[in-house]
Amino acid sequence: MDLSFSHQFNVQAVLGGGTHPVRFGTDVLAGLVEGIDEYRQDLEQQRRSRSLGPAMLGAFLWVDDPELLQRIAEFPSACVVVSKQPHSKRHAERLRTVAEAVKDAAGFPARAFPELEELRFHQDGKAPVLDPGSPQEYIRLPALRTLGYRRAGDQLVPILHTKMMLLGELWWHDEDGLGGVADVTGFTPHRLWLGSANGTESSRYSLEFGLWLEDPALLKAARRFLVEVLAHSQELDPDSNGLEPDLVMPDYDDEAMWEAMTTLADYDADKDNGSRTDT
């Protein structure tokens, strides 16, 4: 194939005196991969108190570029959501290839987001019922998830059409918001990639654009959007054709919870009375 056309359209620019170039033309994904490598190297070279390392969130129509998949798979914490793929032999093969590429990935801890930490995976389509004896769950989302409606025939459906990657840092703290002892994990966004290119190998041959941004308000908005995407996402190849998330709010056994609270209150009262008697 003659690529001379493509080679004529490679342009880089720097906006606002920043250090991250904007890319126009072909092979725009190279800028995304380079930015991921640069960010990870910079963060891991720093000695940061309470840091749990670099983390990434992403949302693309589709991802199959080998270099990008490798970065997702090897990142300490990563979850990227793609648009739900049709059920067909061709798409099934694509899914198997992509799933194999990230099968050993670490995934992403849901507890890093207050919006997700109470959610649980549904049980046969129903919300799990929790009581005081239910074990605490720390859900780690797989590196690749899916979102949306599966297309049937020629009917068009809404799709996840974003091309974005949010890089940041996971951290921990031993106090909650009220100063009590707790095991708290959080995520702080630092750098956002936006562009026109899908995360696909074929996008490297198209005329695209892509850039890194660090505006605080934009980072905050991107985090909020991506967490909402995660909350509504499903496994990579779900049976469902619709937008039914497999993460749901659990139901609680109110009677068992009330009994446990009453027992705890009685225990505290007895302990307090005993202390007064001893004095």
Residue frames as qw, qx, qy, qz and C-alpha x, y, z in Angstrom:
[[0.000, 0.888, 0.460, 0.000, 0.00, 0.00, 0.00],
 [0.387, 0.472, -0.029, 0.791, 1.30, 3.46, -0.90],
 [0.421, -0.702, -0.455, 0.351, 1.60, 5.46, 2.34],
 [0.378, 0.155, 0.066, 0.910, 3.06, 8.57, 0.77],
 [0.242, -0.671, -0.356, -0.604, -0.27, 10.33, 1.22],
 [0.669, -0.670, -0.317, 0.061, -0.22, 9.68, 4.96],
 [0.682, -0.211, -0.113, 0.691, 3.37, 10.79, 5.44],
 [0.204, 0.454, 0.169, 0.851, 2.52, 14.26, 4.15],
 [0.406, -0.673, -0.230, -0.574, 0.21, 14.99, 7.05],
 [0.711, -0.383, -0.449, 0.383, 2.27, 14.59, 10.22],
 [0.064, 0.686, -0.091, 0.719, 2.26, 17.82, 12.23],
 [0.538, -0.456, -0.565, 0.429, 3.02, 18.61, 15.86],
 [0.008, -0.701, -0.012, -0.713, 2.25, 21.81, 17.70],
 [0.378, -0.225, -0.653, 0.617, 2.59, 23.09, 21.25],
 [0.201, -0.749, -0.410, -0.480, -0.31, 24.98, 22.76],
 [0.459, -0.853, -0.068, -0.239, -0.09, 27.64, 25.46],
 [0.066, 0.739, -0.602, 0.294, 3.61, 27.10, 26.09],
 [0.872, -0.312, 0.293, -0.238, 2.91, 23.60, 27.43],
 [0.199, -0.538, 0.799, 0.182, 5.27, 20.67, 27.18],
 [0.562, 0.176, 0.808, -0.024, 2.85, 18.20, 25.58],
 [0.070, 0.203, -0.531, -0.820, 2.63, 18.42, 21.77],
 [0.684, 0.395, 0.338, -0.511, -0.63, 18.28, 19.88],
 [0.320, -0.147, 0.818, 0.455, -0.52, 15.77, 17.04],
 [0.634, 0.535, 0.093, -0.551, -2.24, 16.08, 13.68],
 [0.432, 0.522, -0.651, -0.343, -2.05, 13.57, 10.85],
 [0.864, 0.022, -0.485, -0.133, -1.22, 9.88, 10.92],
 [0.668, -0.002, -0.615, 0.419, 0.01, 7.69, 13.78],
 [0.285, -0.671, 0.120, -0.674, -1.61, 9.94, 16.39],
 [0.881, -0.430, -0.166, -0.107, -1.77, 6.97, 18.77],
 [0.705, 0.205, -0.345, 0.585, 2.02, 7.21, 19.08],
 [0.028, -0.524, 0.237, -0.817, 1.46, 10.40, 21.06],
 [0.759, -0.471, -0.040, -0.448, -0.96, 8.61, 23.38],
 [0.940, -0.096, -0.251, 0.208, 1.43, 5.71, 23.99],
 [0.491, 0.365, -0.309, 0.728, 4.39, 8.05, 24.53],
 [0.291, -0.579, 0.145, -0.748, 2.38, 10.14, 26.99],
 [0.889, -0.385, -0.128, -0.213, 1.37, 7.05, 28.97],
 [0.848, 0.061, -0.277, 0.449, 5.01, 5.89, 29.17],
 [0.240, 0.494, -0.236, 0.802, 6.23, 9.34, 30.15],
 [0.520, -0.591, 0.055, -0.615, 3.65, 9.79, 32.87],
 [0.939, -0.299, -0.169, -0.021, 4.28, 6.39, 34.41],
 [0.728, 0.198, -0.278, 0.594, 8.04, 6.85, 34.39],
 [0.029, 0.565, -0.195, 0.802, 7.84, 10.32, 35.95],
 [0.670, -0.546, 0.017, -0.503, 5.47, 9.24, 38.72],
 [0.960, -0.195, -0.175, 0.097, 7.35, 6.04, 39.58],
 [0.598, 0.336, -0.300, 0.663, 10.61, 7.96, 39.88],
 [0.209, -0.606, 0.196, -0.742, 9.14, 10.18, 42.58],
 [0.314, -0.148, -0.841, 0.415, 9.01, 9.19, 46.24],
 [0.368, -0.388, -0.141, -0.833, 5.46, 10.13, 47.16],
 [0.162, -0.055, 0.805, -0.568, 4.01, 9.45, 50.58],
 [0.524, 0.288, 0.626, -0.500, 0.87, 7.30, 50.57],
 [0.493, 0.461, -0.414, -0.610, 1.01, 6.79, 46.80],
 [0.784, 0.044, 0.609, -0.110, -0.32, 3.54, 45.36],
 [0.430, -0.101, 0.668, 0.599, 1.11, 4.29, 41.94],
 [0.229, 0.218, -0.355, -0.880, -0.14, 5.42, 38.53],
 [0.411, 0.377, 0.806, -0.200, -3.63, 4.57, 37.29],
 [0.107, 0.107, -0.477, -0.866, -5.59, 5.04, 34.07],
 [0.472, 0.476, 0.649, -0.359, -9.21, 5.24, 33.01],
 [0.003, -0.218, 0.561, 0.799, -10.30, 5.28, 29.40],
 [0.574, 0.492, 0.545, -0.362, -13.29, 5.21, 27.06],
 [0.036, 0.357, -0.637, -0.682, -13.08, 4.33, 23.36],
 [0.775, 0.254, -0.156, -0.557, -15.32, 3.06, 20.61],
 [0.996, 0.041, -0.067, 0.047, -12.90, 0.13, 20.31],
 [0.211, -0.796, 0.565, 0.051, -9.35, -0.80, 21.28],
 [0.985, 0.088, 0.134, 0.069, -7.18, -3.32, 19.45],
 [0.385, 0.810, -0.395, 0.198, -3.88, -1.53, 18.87],
 [0.867, -0.076, -0.411, 0.271, -1.17, -3.90, 20.19],
 [0.364, 0.279, -0.378, 0.804, 0.97, -1.14, 21.75],
 [0.382, -0.428, 0.104, -0.812, -1.98, 0.49, 23.48],
 [0.880, -0.292, -0.276, -0.253, -3.30, -2.85, 24.72],
 [0.731, 0.072, -0.470, 0.489, 0.15, -3.64, 26.10],
 [0.065, 0.353, -0.330, 0.873, 0.20, -0.35, 28.04],
 [0.657, -0.390, -0.052, -0.643, -3.26, -1.05, 29.45],
 [0.915, -0.143, -0.376, -0.015, -2.32, -4.60, 30.41],
 [0.675, 0.084, -0.416, 0.603, 0.94, -3.57, 32.11],
 [0.114, -0.602, 0.139, -0.778, -0.32, -0.48, 33.93],
 [0.075, 0.074, -0.819, 0.564, -0.47, -0.91, 37.73],
 [0.275, 0.474, 0.701, -0.457, -4.18, 0.01, 37.74],
 [0.143, 0.178, -0.466, -0.855, -6.25, 0.41, 34.59],
 [0.396, 0.449, 0.785, -0.160, -9.80, 0.12, 33.32],
 [0.124, 0.234, -0.409, -0.873, -10.86, 1.08, 29.80],
 [0.528, 0.419, 0.641, -0.366, -14.46, 0.86, 28.61],
 [0.014, -0.126, 0.661, 0.740, -15.32, 0.19, 24.96],
 [0.623, 0.132, -0.067, -0.768, -18.57, 0.17, 23.02],
 [0.719, -0.014, 0.661, -0.212, -20.44, -3.14, 23.12],
 [0.084, 0.348, -0.760, -0.542, -19.58, -5.37, 20.16],
 [0.783, 0.119, -0.176, -0.584, -22.10, -7.31, 18.04],
 [0.715, -0.180, 0.672, -0.067, -22.46, -11.06, 18.30],
 [0.777, 0.580, -0.163, -0.183, -20.86, -12.42, 15.15],
 [0.945, -0.013, 0.024, 0.325, -18.03, -14.75, 14.24],
 [0.496, 0.587, -0.103, 0.631, -15.83, -11.87, 13.14],
 [0.247, -0.761, 0.200, -0.565, -16.43, -9.83, 16.28],
 [0.898, -0.433, 0.048, -0.065, -16.04, -12.88, 18.50],
 [0.846, 0.177, -0.078, 0.496, -12.55, -13.43, 17.11],
 [0.181, 0.684, -0.149, 0.690, -11.69, -9.77, 17.71],
 [0.597, -0.685, 0.109, -0.403, -12.89, -10.05, 21.30],
 [0.960, -0.216, -0.024, 0.175, -10.83, -13.17, 21.93],
 [0.652, 0.402, -0.131, 0.630, -7.68, -11.47, 20.65],
 [0.083, -0.701, 0.162, -0.690, -8.22, -8.38, 22.78],
 [0.783, -0.559, 0.039, -0.271, -9.21, -10.38, 25.88],
 [0.930, -0.011, -0.117, 0.348, -6.06, -12.48, 25.54],
 [0.426, 0.566, -0.176, 0.684, -3.92, -9.34, 25.39],
 [0.215, -0.578, 0.301, -0.727, -5.16, -8.11, 28.79],
 [0.807, -0.303, -0.479, -0.163, -5.86, -11.42, 30.55],
 [0.688, -0.205, -0.444, 0.536, -3.11, -10.83, 33.15],
 [0.062, 0.568, -0.037, 0.820, -3.86, -7.13, 33.72],
 [0.173, -0.080, -0.699, 0.690, -4.30, -5.87, 37.28],
 [0.162, -0.702, -0.648, -0.246, -7.57, -4.01, 36.68],
 [0.005, 0.461, -0.130, 0.877, -8.77, -1.09, 38.78],
 [0.170, -0.282, -0.804, 0.494, -10.03, -0.91, 42.40],
 [0.142, -0.674, -0.540, -0.484, -13.63, 0.33, 42.43],
 [0.485, -0.710, -0.403, 0.313, -13.20, 1.57, 46.00],
 [0.412, -0.072, 0.057, 0.906, -11.03, 4.42, 44.69],
 [0.165, -0.304, -0.300, -0.889, -14.30, 6.19, 43.81],
 [0.253, 0.093, 0.648, -0.712, -16.89, 6.93, 46.50],
 [0.626, 0.234, -0.126, -0.734, -19.55, 6.66, 43.77],
 [0.726, 0.217, -0.605, -0.245, -18.66, 3.00, 43.20],
 [0.080, 0.358, -0.845, 0.390, -17.48, 1.65, 46.55],
 [0.562, -0.003, 0.581, -0.588, -20.94, 0.48, 47.67],
 [0.749, 0.336, -0.279, -0.498, -21.74, -1.27, 44.39],
 [0.552, -0.237, 0.799, -0.015, -21.66, -5.05, 44.09],
 [0.210, 0.135, -0.799, -0.547, -21.83, -7.42, 41.13],
 [0.732, -0.056, 0.037, -0.678, -25.40, -8.62, 40.65],
 [0.288, -0.146, 0.943, -0.081, -26.31, -12.24, 41.34],
 [0.217, 0.360, 0.874, 0.243, -28.31, -13.75, 38.47],
 [0.017, 0.532, 0.419, 0.735, -29.57, -10.30, 37.59],
 [0.475, -0.790, -0.349, -0.168, -30.61, -9.44, 41.14],
 [0.003, -0.763, 0.403, -0.505, -29.02, -7.18, 43.74],
 [0.557, -0.022, -0.761, 0.332, -27.26, -9.15, 46.50],
 [0.539, -0.757, -0.182, -0.321, -28.77, -8.92, 49.99],
 [0.410, 0.380, -0.571, 0.601, -26.29, -7.89, 52.69],
 [0.656, -0.701, -0.248, -0.125, -26.52, -8.34, 56.43],
 [0.309, -0.879, 0.354, -0.076, -24.08, -7.55, 59.28],
 [0.769, -0.318, 0.528, 0.168, -22.27, -10.84, 58.67],
 [0.756, 0.635, 0.116, 0.109, -21.68, -10.24, 54.97],
 [0.697, -0.246, 0.151, 0.656, -17.95, -10.08, 54.15],
 [0.091, 0.840, -0.083, -0.528, -16.57, -6.77, 52.97],
 [0.780, 0.388, 0.378, 0.314, -15.86, -6.82, 49.25],
 [0.120, -0.710, 0.287, 0.632, -13.13, -4.92, 47.49],
 [0.763, 0.538, 0.359, 0.016, -14.09, -5.12, 43.82],
 [0.260, -0.506, 0.483, 0.665, -11.32, -4.81, 41.26],
 [0.668, 0.625, 0.138, -0.379, -12.72, -4.01, 37.84],
 [0.810, 0.129, 0.407, 0.403, -11.17, -5.83, 34.86],
 [0.308, -0.351, 0.285, 0.837, -8.89, -3.87, 32.55],
 [0.159, -0.045, -0.542, -0.824, -11.49, -3.87, 29.75],
 [0.295, 0.415, 0.722, -0.469, -15.23, -3.38, 30.16],
 [0.087, 0.293, 0.655, 0.691, -18.05, -2.62, 27.73],
 [0.169, 0.429, 0.429, -0.776, -20.99, -0.23, 27.57],
 [0.330, 0.271, -0.306, -0.851, -24.06, 0.33, 25.47],
 [0.801, 0.264, 0.333, -0.421, -26.56, -1.53, 23.33],
 [0.434, -0.142, 0.789, 0.411, -25.71, -4.33, 20.96],
 [0.398, 0.379, -0.296, -0.781, -26.73, -3.56, 17.40],
 [0.560, 0.200, 0.801, -0.069, -29.26, -5.92, 15.86],
 [0.535, 0.615, 0.530, 0.233, -29.56, -5.97, 12.07],
 [0.362, 0.480, 0.179, 0.779, -29.55, -2.53, 10.48],
 [0.344, -0.875, -0.311, -0.138, -30.96, -0.75, 13.52],
 [0.340, 0.532, -0.354, 0.690, -28.67, 2.01, 14.76],
 [0.645, -0.647, -0.390, 0.118, -28.11, 2.20, 18.51],
 [0.155, -0.944, 0.250, -0.151, -26.35, 4.69, 20.81],
 [0.885, 0.112, -0.258, 0.370, -22.66, 3.83, 21.15],
 [0.518, -0.747, 0.082, 0.408, -19.75, 4.89, 23.31],
 [0.647, 0.678, 0.122, 0.325, -17.99, 7.14, 20.82],
 [0.250, -0.939, 0.228, 0.051, -15.45, 8.89, 23.04],
 [0.811, 0.321, -0.260, 0.415, -11.69, 8.70, 22.55],
 [0.194, -0.833, 0.271, -0.442, -10.18, 9.64, 25.88],
 [0.785, -0.081, -0.505, 0.350, -7.64, 8.46, 28.43],
 [0.330, -0.858, 0.126, -0.373, -7.33, 9.88, 31.94],
 [0.699, 0.143, -0.540, 0.446, -4.07, 9.29, 33.81],
 [0.383, -0.770, 0.147, -0.488, -3.73, 9.85, 37.53],
 [0.240, 0.350, -0.797, 0.430, -2.52, 8.49, 40.83],
 [0.719, -0.480, -0.469, -0.180, -4.02, 6.15, 43.38],
 [0.086, 0.467, -0.559, 0.680, -3.40, 6.99, 47.02],
 [0.594, -0.438, -0.674, 0.025, -4.40, 5.75, 50.46],
 [0.134, -0.537, 0.326, -0.767, -5.19, 7.36, 53.79],
 [0.368, -0.160, -0.872, 0.281, -5.82, 6.00, 57.28],
 [0.107, 0.343, 0.502, -0.786, -8.49, 8.56, 58.23],
 [0.201, 0.614, 0.712, 0.276, -11.98, 9.12, 56.91],
 [0.097, 0.631, 0.216, 0.739, -13.59, 12.50, 56.31],
 [0.520, -0.782, -0.130, -0.316, -14.52, 12.82, 60.00],
 [0.026, -0.726, 0.602, -0.330, -11.06, 11.96, 61.29],
 [0.870, -0.262, 0.339, -0.243, -11.90, 8.40, 62.27],
 [0.322, -0.408, 0.812, 0.265, -9.57, 5.47, 61.67],
 [0.795, 0.474, 0.241, -0.292, -10.26, 4.03, 58.21],
 [0.530, -0.145, 0.641, 0.537, -8.63, 2.45, 55.18],
 [0.421, 0.789, 0.201, -0.399, -9.33, 4.95, 52.40],
 [0.532, 0.004, 0.561, 0.635, -8.27, 4.69, 48.76],
 [0.304, 0.819, 0.211, -0.439, -8.67, 7.51, 46.26],
 [0.640, 0.320, 0.424, 0.555, -7.77, 8.64, 42.75],
 [0.027, -0.795, -0.007, 0.606, -6.39, 12.03, 41.69],
 [0.713, 0.585, 0.304, 0.239, -6.45, 12.80, 37.92],
 [0.404, -0.602, 0.217, 0.654, -3.38, 14.51, 36.46],
 [0.013, 0.384, -0.564, -0.731, -3.47, 14.31, 32.66],
 [0.655, 0.442, 0.516, -0.330, -6.19, 13.82, 30.02],
 [0.182, -0.142, 0.707, 0.668, -5.84, 12.65, 26.42],
 [0.549, 0.584, 0.411, -0.436, -8.53, 13.69, 23.96],
 [0.071, -0.352, 0.654, 0.665, -8.53, 13.05, 20.24],
 [0.693, 0.306, -0.149, -0.635, -10.35, 11.77, 17.20],
 [0.456, 0.335, -0.812, -0.140, -8.57, 8.42, 16.88],
 [0.916, -0.293, -0.078, -0.262, -10.03, 5.18, 18.17],
 [0.455, -0.631, 0.628, 0.003, -7.66, 2.92, 20.06],
 [0.919, 0.267, 0.287, -0.037, -7.26, 0.79, 16.97],
 [0.597, -0.246, 0.482, 0.592, -4.26, -0.21, 14.90],
 [0.419, 0.552, 0.546, 0.471, -6.01, 0.96, 11.74],
 [0.061, -0.969, -0.221, 0.097, -6.44, 4.48, 13.16],
 [0.506, -0.559, 0.291, 0.589, -2.68, 4.99, 12.82],
 [0.403, 0.141, 0.604, 0.673, -3.15, 5.21, 9.03],
 [0.071, 0.811, 0.531, 0.234, -5.91, 7.81, 9.17],
 [0.181, 0.444, -0.113, 0.870, -5.66, 11.58, 9.49],
 [0.539, -0.649, -0.534, 0.063, -6.46, 12.24, 13.15],
 [0.056, 0.686, -0.322, 0.650, -5.64, 14.60, 16.00],
 [0.751, -0.467, -0.446, 0.133, -4.83, 14.07, 19.66],
 [0.136, 0.650, -0.323, 0.674, -3.61, 16.14, 22.58],
 [0.527, -0.310, -0.658, 0.439, -2.83, 16.00, 26.30],
 [0.193, -0.713, -0.089, -0.668, -4.55, 18.45, 28.66],
 [0.459, -0.124, -0.676, 0.563, -4.04, 19.27, 32.32],
 [0.252, -0.431, -0.014, -0.866, -6.75, 21.87, 33.03],
 [0.082, -0.032, 0.834, -0.544, -8.07, 21.13, 36.57],
 [0.582, 0.230, 0.276, -0.729, -11.73, 21.76, 35.72],
 [0.695, 0.347, -0.477, -0.411, -11.50, 19.52, 32.65],
 [0.282, 0.228, -0.910, 0.203, -9.77, 16.78, 34.65],
 [0.305, 0.063, 0.682, -0.662, -12.55, 16.93, 37.24],
 [0.685, 0.318, 0.017, -0.655, -15.27, 16.75, 34.58],
 [0.588, 0.358, -0.693, -0.215, -13.54, 13.87, 32.77],
 [0.044, 0.139, -0.910, 0.387, -13.21, 11.93, 36.02],
 [0.496, 0.177, 0.484, -0.699, -16.91, 12.41, 36.75],
 [0.709, 0.379, -0.269, -0.530, -17.89, 11.25, 33.25],
 [0.479, 0.336, -0.811, -0.033, -15.63, 8.19, 33.29],
 [0.152, -0.060, 0.844, -0.511, -16.82, 7.10, 36.73],
 [0.648, 0.274, 0.248, -0.666, -20.39, 7.28, 35.41],
 [0.656, 0.410, -0.544, -0.324, -19.32, 5.16, 32.44],
 [0.195, 0.248, -0.917, 0.246, -17.78, 2.61, 34.81],
 [0.398, 0.046, 0.638, -0.658, -20.92, 2.51, 36.94],
 [0.746, 0.372, 0.128, -0.538, -23.03, 1.55, 33.90],
 [0.338, 0.527, -0.731, -0.271, -20.50, -0.80, 32.31],
 [0.962, -0.060, 0.132, -0.230, -20.62, -4.56, 31.84],
 [0.692, -0.313, 0.565, 0.323, -18.13, -7.34, 31.27],
 [0.061, -0.434, 0.556, 0.706, -16.33, -7.36, 27.94],
 [0.305, -0.005, -0.761, -0.572, -18.68, -9.79, 26.18],
 [0.379, 0.060, 0.655, -0.651, -21.98, -9.85, 28.09],
 [0.180, 0.362, 0.897, 0.177, -25.06, -11.80, 27.13],
 [0.130, 0.747, 0.445, -0.477, -27.13, -8.67, 27.58],
 [0.420, 0.475, 0.433, 0.641, -27.95, -6.61, 24.50],
 [0.122, -0.889, -0.267, -0.352, -28.99, -3.61, 26.56],
 [0.153, 0.598, -0.383, 0.687, -27.70, -1.10, 29.06],
 [0.782, -0.572, -0.142, -0.202, -28.05, -3.18, 32.23],
 [0.110, 0.709, -0.622, 0.315, -24.96, -2.68, 34.41],
 [0.798, -0.133, -0.584, 0.072, -23.64, -5.68, 36.28],
 [0.287, 0.006, -0.541, 0.790, -22.68, -3.42, 39.18],
 [0.372, -0.637, -0.465, -0.488, -25.72, -2.63, 41.34],
 [0.259, -0.488, 0.450, -0.702, -26.57, -1.17, 44.72],
 [0.286, -0.079, -0.945, 0.135, -27.08, -4.05, 47.16],
 [0.578, -0.586, -0.283, -0.492, -30.23, -4.59, 49.18],
 [0.060, 0.359, -0.718, 0.594, -29.88, -4.68, 52.95],
 [0.502, -0.407, -0.763, -0.005, -31.56, -7.00, 55.42],
 [0.170, -0.640, 0.090, -0.744, -33.12, -4.20, 57.46],
 [0.804, -0.530, -0.105, -0.248, -34.28, -6.48, 60.28],
 [0.884, -0.092, -0.176, 0.422, -30.84, -8.03, 60.71],
 [0.357, 0.466, -0.137, 0.798, -29.20, -4.61, 60.54],
 [0.415, -0.669, 0.011, -0.617, -31.56, -3.23, 63.19],
 [0.902, -0.409, -0.138, 0.006, -30.91, -6.18, 65.48],
 [0.754, 0.126, -0.180, 0.619, -27.17, -5.72, 65.14],
 [0.083, 0.575, -0.100, 0.808, -27.43, -2.01, 65.91],
 [0.651, -0.622, -0.060, -0.432, -29.61, -2.70, 68.96],
 [0.927, -0.228, -0.174, 0.243, -27.18, -5.33, 70.24],
 [0.559, 0.307, -0.166, 0.753, -24.25, -2.97, 69.78],
 [0.194, -0.649, 0.042, -0.735, -26.08, -0.14, 71.57],
 [0.815, -0.534, -0.104, -0.202, -26.96, -2.45, 74.50],
 [0.862, -0.024, -0.193, 0.469, -23.34, -3.61, 74.69],
 [0.302, 0.471, -0.146, 0.816, -22.05, -0.03, 74.78],
 [0.467, -0.657, -0.018, -0.592, -24.58, 0.89, 77.47],
 [0.910, -0.385, -0.144, 0.046, -23.60, -2.12, 79.64],
 [0.725, 0.169, -0.179, 0.643, -19.92, -1.30, 79.19],
 [0.035, 0.591, -0.088, 0.801, -20.52, 2.33, 80.14],
 [0.677, -0.612, -0.058, -0.404, -22.53, 1.35, 83.25],
 [0.923, -0.189, -0.191, 0.276, -19.83, -1.08, 84.29],
 [0.500, 0.362, -0.187, 0.764, -17.17, 1.59, 84.06],
 [0.270, -0.644, 0.063, -0.713, -19.20, 3.92, 86.27],
 [0.855, -0.476, -0.132, -0.159, -19.74, 1.19, 88.86],
 [0.835, 0.039, -0.235, 0.495, -16.01, 0.46, 89.02],
 [0.269, 0.434, -0.191, 0.838, -15.23, 4.08, 89.79]]
